[in-house]
Amino acid sequence: MSHRLMASLGALAVIVAAPLAGQTPVAKSKTWSVPRTPDGQPDLQGIWTNATITPLERPSMFAAKLAVSDEEAAKFEHQNNDTLYVDRRGTTAEADRDHAYNSLFFDRGTELARVDGVKRTSLIIDPPDGRMPPLTPEARQRNAGMMRSFNNYDSVKTRPLSERCIIGFGSTSGPPMMPVLYNNTYQIVQTPDHIMILVEMVHDARVIRLNSPHAPASVRQWFGDSIGHWEGDTLVVDTTNFSDRTRFRGSSENLHVVERFTRIDVGTILYRVTIEDPTTFARAWTMEFPFLTTKGPVYEYACHEGNYAMTDILGGARKAEQEQQHK
């Protein structure tokens, strides 16, 4: 988990009297208007969380329902939380090790995401069935080859990026910025020409250039190259130039992500993101979910796996191999 440091007083001021994570967002009042930065931009600054137990894809129990009543949601939430937030310790030391994390470390919230006053059954809103589009034949073949090469754990260079503390797992840093098991906190800071999103997980920082062209296609980055502009009160962020190592849901370096951030009330940013990669997905697809204000500060992330654990893991494996050879 993380160790905490103090956030700026300015960021804290933005969230005074806002709802905490997990609470129902404050309904937009007739007198409420989007706050502005000194240069006139809609003000998205503050500390936010996208923690939710709404799954990426719609469970079969909800069929064609994009949203459900609070009663239906409560039943699903109760079943989910009874499974997620339990004592996961094993009966033996060996079994306990296999559980990896106790549920104490989980921080996904306890509710389905609420949008337009109702609770959503999936993050995906398009296709209408709430399911990811099929992978193309090219993607299936490419990913099968990558799985064989990426399952080589004998070198630091071939181990997963999140295990090496380069980027967070599950696309928490994005784009798209997905809710994961824990550390779902983000801090947004604006200037006239840039927007920075600090991600709690791995302490990643996304820097979005406003009204700027994309970097040359030869420039490839872990989070891609993000440029933004305002369409009314909505921040639109266009990201290309991904590395072929990030592979969001099996995507290629041709991944194209368009995010839309709209502050719809004092405590909510509505986040809508469209994923496009013709070499991977049969069609473009879209997700939508809220970011809610939450108490700061954003805690410092100490990724121990990137300090001593990696040399210990590899050193232990080499020692085990030597012992095996001597038998």
Secondary structure as UniProt FT lines:
FT   STRAND          2..4
FT   HELIX           9..14
FT   TURN            15..17
FT   TURN            21..22
FT   TURN            30..31
FT   TURN            38..39
FT   STRAND          46..49
FT   HELIX           60..62
FT   TURN            63..64
FT   STRAND          67..68
FT   HELIX           70..84
FT   HELIX           93..98
FT   HELIX           103..105
FT   STRAND          114..115
FT   TURN            116..117
FT   STRAND          118..120
FT   STRAND          124..126
FT   TURN            128..129
FT   HELIX           137..150
FT   HELIX           156..158
FT   TURN            161..165
FT   HELIX           169..171
FT   STRAND          185..190
FT   STRAND          194..199
FT   HELIX           201..203
FT   STRAND          205..210
FT   TURN            217..218
FT   TURN            222..223
FT   STRAND          225..231
FT   TURN            232..233
FT   STRAND          234..240
FT   TURN            244..246
FT   HELIX           248..250
FT   TURN            253..254
FT   STRAND          256..265
FT   TURN            266..267
FT   STRAND          268..276
FT   TURN            278..280
FT   STRAND          285..293
FT   STRAND          299..301
FT   HELIX           304..306
FT   TURN            307..308
FT   HELIX           309..326
//
